[in-house]
């Protein structure tokens, strides 16, 4: 990523840079700053993001497809245009109902989503 001392960061769209986070779910860090990180997720129909939690607040937006999102004890059937915000340390999971694309923002920055050259 670029030097964080600049006024901002700009990134052109690219079809490269994805890695498999879990089977059927690919993640790519788009941009990040001092307090937030934005990532894109390519989600394959039938895949499952297992129940988990982390200290990061997580806001997301479904661009395409359909997913069933579990946040705490609630379940939501998400369609394109739907969005969510998951507080830190709250368990959540997702079942991918159709091939989908989601963008999510994390705060603070998820260090594990940075490549070694970005840290």
C-alpha angles and dihedrals in degrees: 000000000000130000109290091214090077123094092259148330127258125188128189117221114265134177091216134077101062123135131186109260093180130346108301095006120097122189132196127182108229105183138334140188135186095293108019141042127197121207135180122219127201107202123195121215111262096022122125131213100210121232110276143142137213135180093253123102107232127203119184143184126199110224099179140357131022131283136175106227122197117200114178105313095337129093126204130189102217126203131181111301095027119123138190143189121211117195118228117276094018115129115242140166140177136216112201110224097177134008100287145181122210134176119208135185121209129198125226100028113271101235092198089063092061122090115233091256091056098053 
